[in-house]
């Protein structure tokens, strides 16, 4: 909407300046007109603020971009990484990472507030209101289910069993940094690439021992 807005407002602004300059309006009239226009702009700006679901979508998209940037280190080392995988009639998969010995299905959460994981539930305590805590009860089961589904699909495609790790990449104030609970790992975005490296290396050691 920025271009149409400029097309409409710039001529109005030029018209106002032209009238003020050619008709010798007194300064109080100019000041009152400017104040009225500024007040109208503020009302429209507040009224047309993006709804919460749009703001949440923007925050989520930014989190996915940050995860994508964090995974580039692994891509340069030969790992295969897929982003924003569309599925018919269902929510998209944020990221799938294929390491040398392990496959990871990632979901990104970019959250405001102080973030904790308690018994497998992600909690975000808001900065401006400590009594307000958002809890994501269905996140763990959704990640586990999607990981199992991906594992089954890879086995069908390759003929080999493929264990898929479910991971939640968390961006925000997450002081715990790494929490593992019931086959889901919650990892701070800043630690993500290193953690994936370590988990893949551990899988390689286990395979050799087996």
Secondary structure, 3 states (H helix, E strand, C coil): CHHHHHHHHHHHHHHHHHHHHHCCCCHHHHHHHHHHHHHHHHHHHHHCCCCHHHHHHHHHHHHHHHHHHHHHHHHHCCCEEEEEEEECCEEEEEEEEECCCCEEEEEEEEEEEEEEEECCEEEEECCCCCCCEEEECCHHHHHHHHHHHHHHHHHHHHCCCCCEEEEEEEEEECCCCEEEECCEEEEEHHHHHHHHHHHHHHHHHHHHHC
